[in-house]
Amino acid sequence: QVQLVESGGRQVQPGGSLTLSCTGSGRAFGDYAMGWFRQAPGKEREFVAVISWNAYSIRYAESVKGRFTISRDNSKNTVYLQMNSLKPEDTAVYYCAQDTQYTAWPPLNPRDFDSWGQGTQVTVSS
């Protein structure tokens, strides 16, 4: 059983920063790639970033490159998403997800991920 819980979402002004956290249960947390996805109202869930089990490999969506940073601390069973220079179009529910099936790198589709958190709302507005 894997449980993922996101936290840190809130309303921020354009240009602001925010850090999201996702904490997972289970001793095998560090064995798996972790991803961040987001879903805006009326839109499909989209890829944001993914990090390999040992943080050696990282991929970002083009829309967030240079602004977002994904990281992880396996000793804490936690993955982070540092978001800078936030834009209104970043407004969405942000989800973390775990790839427990070792999808060939890089996993970029929601279907590649087997476990999901409940999501945390990020609203970028003035």
ABEGO torsion letter per residue (X at the ends): XBBBBBBGBBBBBBGBBBBBBBBBBEAAAAABBBBBBBBBBGBBBBBABBBBAAGABBBBBAAABGABBBBBBAAAGBBBBBBBGBBAAABBBBBBBBBAAGBBOBBABAAABABBBAEBBBBBBX
